[in-house]
Amino acid sequence: MKLLLLGANGQVGWQLRRSLATLGDVVVATRDTDICGDLSQPRRVQEAIRALAPDVVVNAAAYTAVDRAEEEPELAFAINGKAVEAIADATAQIGSWLVHYSSDYVYRGDGTEPWVETDVCEPLGIYGKSKLAGDIGAVRNPRHLVFRTSWVFDTWGGNFVKSILKAATQRDELKVVCDQWGAPTRAALIADVTAVALREVVRTREDASRAGIYHLAPSGDTHWNEYARFAISEAMQRGAPLRATPDKVHAIPAAEYAAKAPRPANSRLDTSRLRRTFGIALPTWQEGVRAVVAELTQPPLWDAALKERK
């Protein structure tokens, strides 16, 4: 099997390099490779897909700057929407499967019940609207797997866990939002589930019965404040020199944080369809955070994480 991976330098893309290698030959396309992986140039990406004729295209590239998207709507829609549509058309033409990653931001984020894939999508901001445009574009290829996920983190790249641990080394007290709920999702989990699902669907190339949109997140839910306190507690148990202890992480409402772009208050995702279709058991969110903190608190990674920008 030949797989083309777009966005291989991101959090999810980095883990996909590992997980997809178990399925076949992985061709990596980024902004820096000869094979065009730059979603701001959709025609060139289409040309690369047609030339390589892969069995699967996995698109882990995206515009992810939630606040900046409010100021750059055209760029956000170009990368998250129009480019995905172009990729879907190219893969459909050659009969390839398309894997694409979406977001909890496509929902309006009210209530307390987990969202299901058939719920009406009413995104609050530009980022969510651009991701929804990508979902609509991706399904133009009948052989599609769209994974909607939430609160992505890992040891690679910038994310909340690394930012909060860095802040805890610099300050005695922190303020973190307590009224937005979801499930922190490790990129490694996303990558591993992707490989499991692809292994199943590609076996029957002509059968697209399991194509569709799936929610992908660990079990359980939490809010950002509890998430921060858990990560700090885990780091301290492993000897990390933190100034802000869990009891010094103060809870504040999202309104006090005053972010430029609106965030969904309820990002809980019902994963029943994913688990039922592919027979997947999902770990708790705490397991993923615990594993990443354990890796980050090792001396080489810890030093590197402290030097990174938020």
N, C-alpha and C positions, 0 to 999 in steps of 0.2 A: 504494500500500500504506500502511495506517495501522498504526503501531507504538506500543504503550504501554510506556514504560520506567519500571520501579520501581527505586528505589535509585540514582538518577542522580547523587547527590553523593559516592558512594564512589569508590574507585580504579578499579574496572572500569566503574562507571556513568558516570564522567566521560569515559572513553575511548569508551564506547558512544554517547554523545551525538554524537560525531564520526562513528564508523563506520556507525551506523544511518541517519544522514542521507542516505547514498548510496542507501538502499533506498526511501525514501518519507517520509511525514510522521510525525515523532516527537513524541508527546505525553509530556511528562515529569511524573511523579508522585512527589513527595517528601512529607515530613512538613509542609512549608511551603506546598504548593500547594493550590489549591481542589480539585483532583482527588486523592482520598485515596491516598497511597502508604505509609501507616503500617501495617506488617504486624502491629502489635499490635491493629489493628482490622480483622480479616479480612472481616467482613461489609460494612464500608464499601468495602473494596478490591474485593470481589465486585460491589457495586453500581456502582462506577466502571467495571469491566470490561464489565458488561452494558450500561451506558449508552453507552459509547464504541464498543462492538463492534469492537475492533481486529482486524486480520488476525493480528497477533502480539503477545504479551505477553512482554517480556523482564524477568525478575526478577533484578536485581543487588543486591537488598536482603538483608541477613542479619545475624544476631547473630554477631560474629566474635571476641569476647573469650574466648579459649580458657581462660585461668585463671579468670576470673570466672564462667564457665559452671558450674564445680564448685560455686559458691555460689548460682547462680541457675538451677538446672535447669529450672524451670517456664517462665521467660522465654525461655531458649534454645530449648526445645522449642516454645513458642508461636510464635516468629518463624521458626525454621528448619524446623519440622515442620508444625504445624497450619495456619499461614498459607499455606504452599506447597500443602498439600492443598486449601485453599479456593480458591486461585488456579487450580489444576488443574481443579477441578470447574467453576468459572465459565467458563474458556476452553473446556473440552470441550463445555459446553452451547451455546456460540455457534460452535463449529467453528474456533476460533483455534489457532494454534500457540503453544506455551509453551516458552520458553528459560529454563533454570534453571542455576545454578552450584553445584557441589558441591566436595568437598575430598578430598585424600589421607588425611585423618584418618578416613575411613570404613573403612580397612584396619587390621589389627593392627600392621603396620609391622615385621615381623620378616623375616629372610632378606636376600638381596642381589639377587634377581631383580626386575625391574620388574613391578608389578602389572598385570593385564589386567582388563578390565571384568567378566569372568565369575567372577573370584575371589570367594570368600566374604568378605563384609564383617563384620569383628569389631572395631569401634572400641574404643579404649582408655578414652576419657573422655567426659564429657557433651557437649562440643562435637561430637566425631565422631559420637556417637549421635544428636544432634539433626540433624546434616547428613544422616545416613543416613535418618532419618525424612522429611526433605524429599525425598530421592531417591524414596522409596517413594510419597510423596504426588504428586510431579510426574508419574510415569508413569501416574497415573489418567487423564490426558489422552492418548489414543493418538497425538496429534500433539505429541510432546515432543522436545526436545533438551536433555539434561542433560550439562553439561561439568564433569568432575572435574579440578581443577587443583591446583597446589601453589605455596607460597612466593611469593605475589603481591606485586608492588612496582611503583612508577612514580614519576613526579615529583610526582604529586598524592597527598595523604593521608599517613598515617603508615605506615612500613614499615621493614624491616631495613636497607636501603641507607642511608636517611636517618639512621636511629638510629646506625649504626656510623660514618658520616662525622662526625656531630655529636660522638660520643664520642671520635673520634680527634683532634678539635680541642681537647678538654678534658683528655685524659690522655696520659701518655707510653707506657703499656702497657695492653693489653686482653687479656681472656680470653674465648675464643669456643669453643663446642662443636665437636668434631671427629668425633663418632660418630653423627651423624644426616645421612642422605643424601637428596638430592632435586634438583629443578631449579628455580632461581629463574625465575619466569614473569612477564614484564611484562604489565601490564593492557592495554596497547595491542595486544599479540599476541592476548590473549583476545578483545578487541573486534573485531579484524580478522577472526579466524577465525569468530567468530559471524556477521558480516555475510556472509562467503563461504558458510557453510553455509545461512544463511537464504535467500540468493538462490537457492540450488539447490532447497531443499525447497518453497518457496512457489510456485515455477513450476508445480508439479503439486499443487495444493491438495488434491485428493482422494487423493493417493498418499502414504501415511505409511510407505513401505518403508524410508526412511532415518531414521526416528525412532529414538531410543534414547539410551543412555548412552555418552559418549565421553570418553576421556582427552585433556586439552589441556595440553601443556607443551612447552617447547623441547627440542631434542636435547641429549644429554649429561647428566651428573650431577656433583654436587659435594657437599661438606659445608659447614656454616656457617662453619667457620674459613677454608677456602680461599676461599669466597665473600667473606668480610670482607676478606681480604688482597688479593683481586683488585680489589674496589671501591676500597680505599684506594690501591692502586698506580695505578689509572686516574685517581683524583682528583689524586694528587701529580704525575702527568705533565702534568696540566692546570693546575698551579700552585696548587692548593688548599693553604692554610697548615695542614697537619696536624702534630700532635705525635707521634702514634703511627704509626710506619712499619710496613710489612708484616711485617718480621722481629720486631716487638714485639707481634704478635698471637699470643698463646700458646694452644696447643691444650689443651682440658680435656674430660673426659668429661661426658656429659649429667647423670650422677648428681651431679657436683659443682655443676652449675648449680642444681639443686634447685627446679625449677619446680613450681608447685602442681598443674597438670594433666599427665598423661602425654603424651609426644609420640612419634609413630612414629619408629623408628630408620631405617626404609627407606620413603621416600616416592617412590621411583622409579616412574614411570608409563609403561607401554607405550602409545605413541600410534599403533600400526599401524592400528587400525580407523579412526581419524580421517583419517589420511593416505590410506588406501586408498579410503574412501568418498567423500571430497570432493576428492581429488587435490591435497592441500595439502602443500607442503614447509615444514618448520619450521626456524627459525634455531637457532643454538646459544644456550645460556643466556648465554654471554659477550657475545654481540652485544647482547642486551637490557640487560644491566648497563652495558656500555660506553656505550650511547646515553643511558641515564638519567643516568649520572654526568657525561657531557659536558654535558647540559642543566643539571644541578644546580650545576655549578661555574661557571656564568655568574653574574656579580655579583648581579643582582636575585634569582634563585632561591636562590643560595647564602646570601645574607643571610636570606631568609625561612626556609630549611630549618634554619638554626642557631637560630632563635627558636622553632621548633615543639617541642611536647612529644613525647616518645618514644611 
